[in-house]
């Protein structure tokens, strides 16, 4: 495939945003209208999709229950709606990580999350390598945010063991060509500090959840990126439900509602 210079430019810009000392904050989107609403804000430098939110949009549960072609169609629509670089949540690759990444690049995506789901390390590294190779084959320096679920699937394991596992996996993913390592979970400052020390500054990506460390604190610790996953959609739907309750009770529409094309 011959890619346009603009696609490679977006990939280069997304990588620059990840490696800059200033933390990259991405507010996750799930369709064209949410993408436009966030992209129109002057502080927005890149967009990221949330697989859980896109699946919910179509009535599917998270966990690769949505047909992959439907997911690809939506992330392509999002990419086409903005001039900003877009990173897509590709879950674990829908059974074919390299091919799924190739399809994503084909619709304008220049980066992605890829879950390891705590599969055997060799299998997880092979999946990362497949995505990186797909980017090279398509002529794009694809920005892979390789995710380890060490904390999400920690169970009763000792904390130190979980941290060590995340570091081992993160290093292996970077060696395989990932640009960043996504370690979701509600992490405290000492844990983030250990992860950054073990994996590297500007090489860790985290998720913001209620009670998480602030972006400023994470930046000081050397974190590259913070995203918010399905929480953005949850907040939006909560606002919609609250509005409905108000309207049913005789309330009025707010004056500050934004018009979107």
C-alpha positions, 0 to 999 in steps of 0.5 A: 500500500502506498500511504500518503505523506499526511498519514505518516506525518500524523504517525510522526506527530503521535510519536512525538506527543508520546515522547515529549516531556509534557504528558499526552492527555487523550480524551477517548471518543466513540463515534464521529460526533464525539470525535468532532466535539473533542477535536474542536477543543484547542487543547486537543492534540490527538484522539483515541478511541475506546473499544468498550464505548464503540461496542456499547454504541452498537449494543455489544459487550466489550471483549471483542464481541463486536464484529471486527469489520464494524469496529474498523468502520467506526474508527475509520469514520472517526479518523476521517472526521479530523485532521488530528492523529487517531489511535485506536483501541484494537483490544487483543487484535480480534484473533489476527493482530497484524491483519487488524492493524493493517486494516486500521491503517487502511482507514487512517489510524496511526496508532493503537492499543493492544491488550496482552490479556496476560497470555503467555509472554511469548504469545504477547510479544508475537502479537506486538511484533505482528502489529509493528510489522504490519505498520512497516509493511504499510509504510507507517511508523505505527505507534503501538501502545502495548497494554499489559493487564498485569494489574487488571488481572492481578487477583491475589498476587503480591503487589511486588510480583505484579509490578515485576511482571508488568515491567518484564512484559513492558520491556519485552514489548518495547524490545519488540517495537512498541512505542509505549507500554499501557499499564491500566489500573488505579496506580498510586505514586510509588507504583508509577515511580517503580514502573517508570524506573523499570520501563523508562521515562516517557514509555508508560501510559496509564488510564484515568479513573475516579481517584487516579493521580492527576495528569500533573503528578503523572507528568512529574513522575515521567508518564507519557500518556493518560487516557480515560477509556470508557469513562468519557462515555459513561460521564456523557451518558450520566449527563444525558440521564440527568438532563432527562430527569430534569426535563421530565420534572419540568426543567429547561434545556441549558443555554450553553448547549453546543451545536455540532455539524 
